[in-house]
């Protein structure tokens, strides 16, 4: 691997390692107004923004999520800890799933855990999801490096300038196929959830 390729890989891994997360203990246990919600999310997930002026959530987005029943309506314009946790889940799902699919995934959570009337609170679910996701970080970095190595071996007969582009393209294709397949699998799970709901 030449120095330029090594620098690109280092930049990609560095980007991955610096992704922001909202740890369960960082979720405020008080009611917040809309402005406080957007400020909190922008601050905590700042490193997830592609451009500095991007917004994690806007007031319009949150109002639409309420209107589309992704999250319950606020109580006297105040949002609870449960609202915030559901918004965090929405944030991670909204880039690759339709609103109807997100609603299918989150509705049982809202029904069973929102006001902690069931056996588990929303906090319990978030803590377990967070633990599970964090446990995958090391594996994902190794998998990223494996895919980089595979793509770096493509087009051995190309000249240096062409090979650099083609190998980056191969790397993007590998990552894109992974995203595509996982999106299809998630949609299949959602369809099964809808099918089970209709049978009931």
N, C-alpha and C positions, 0 to 999 in steps of 0.2 A: 504494500500500500504506500503510495507516494505521500509526501508531506501535505499537499493540498487536500487529498482525500481524507487523510488522518484528521486534519483540522475540521473538515465538514462533519465527520463522524463525532468528533469531540463536541462540536457545537450542537448537534442533534441530541446527544446524550445529556449535555448540560441543560438544554431546554427541557428535556424530560424530567431531569432531576430537580428542576426549579419550578415545576408546576405547583400551583397553590392548592391547598386543601383547607377545608374548614373542619378542624378537629371537633369531636363531639363536645369536649369541655369548653370550646370557644363559642358555642351557640348560646347567646344570651337567654337567660331564664326570666325575661321580663317582656311585657308587651311593648311593641314598637309601632311608631307611625310609618307610613309609606316612605317618607324621606329617610328615616333612620334605617329602614330595610335596604334601600338602594345604596346608601352610603356604606353600610356594613358589608354588603356583598361586593361592592366595588373595591373596598379596602382589602378584604380577605382574599379575593380572587384576582387581584391586580396582575399577578404574573401569568394568568391565563389569557389575558387580553393579547390579541395579535398586534393591535395598534394602541398607543397610549390613550387616545381619546375614545376608544370603544367603551361601551357601557355593558356591564354584566346583565343588569335589568333596568328597564325604564318603568315609569308609572303606568304607561300605556300597556306594556307587556304584562305587568302584574294584574292590572284590571281585566285584561283579556283572559288571563289564566283563571281568574275568579268567574268571569262570565261563561267560560267554557267548562267550568266545574273541574278544573285540574286541582284547585285548592278551594277550601271553603271560604265564604265571605268573611271579612274581618268583623270583629265585635266593636262597634262604635269607632270605626276607622283605625282600630288597633289590631296588630298582628301578633299572634302568640308564638311561642317557641316551636310549636307544631307546624304553624304556617311556614316558618323559616326553614325547617327541616324539609318540608315538602317542596319548597322553592329550590332548595339545593339539589334535590333529586331531579326536579324539572330542568334545572340548568344543565345537568349532565346528559339528559335525554333529548333535549330539544333540538340539538344539531343534526340528529339523524333519525328521529322518529316523528311521525305525525301527531298532532294534538290528540286525536281519537285513541291512538295507541298508548300515549302517555296516560291518558285518563283511564284506560283499561288496566294499566299496570298499577296506578296509584289509588284507584277507587277502593279496593279492598283494604288498603293501608289506612285510608281516611276513615272508612266505616268502622274498622276494628281498633285503631290505635290513636285516632286524633285527640280525643279527650281522655285518653287513658282509661276508658271504661272496660276494655278487654283485658286479657292476661298480660299483654305487653304494651308498653308506651311507645310513642314515636321515637323517643330518645333511645330506647332499647334496640329498636330496629336500626336506627342510624349508627349506633355504636358497633353493632355486628357487621353492617354493610361496610363501614369504614375500616374495621379490622380486616375484613376479607380482602378489600381492595388494596390496602397497604401491604398485605402479605404477598401480593403479586408483583411488587415493584422490582425486586431483584430478578425474577424470572423474565419480566418484560425487557429489562435492559439487556440481559443475555440474548433474548430472542431478537432484539433490535440489532445487536452486533452480529448475530448469525445471518440475518437477512442482508446486512451490509456486506458481509463477507461473500455471500452467494452472488449478490449483484456486482461486486467488484471483480468477480471472475468471468463476467459476461463480455462478449465482443473482444476476444483476445487479439483479433487480427486488425482492429481499428487503430488509426493513428492516435496520438496522445490527446489532441483536442477533441476529436469525435468520440473517443472512448470515454472521456470524462463525462460528457453529456449523456451518452448512451447508458453508462453505468448508473448515473443518478436517476435516469428515466427508469431503469430496471428496478432500482430501489423503491421509487415511488409506486411502480406497478405492484411490487410485492406487498407494500403497505396497503395500497388501495384494494387489492384483492382480499386481504385480511379483513379490512373494514366492510367490504361488500358482503362477504360470506357471513360475518358476525351480525350484520344488520339483517340479513335474510333469516338467520337463525332466531334473532330476537322477534322478528315479525311472525315467524312460525309459532313461537311461544305465545305471543299475544293473540294470535288466531285461535290457538287451543284454549286460552283463557276465555275468549269470547264464546267459543263453541260450548265450553262447560257451563258458562253462565246462561246461555240460551236453553240448554238441556234442563237446567233447574227450573 
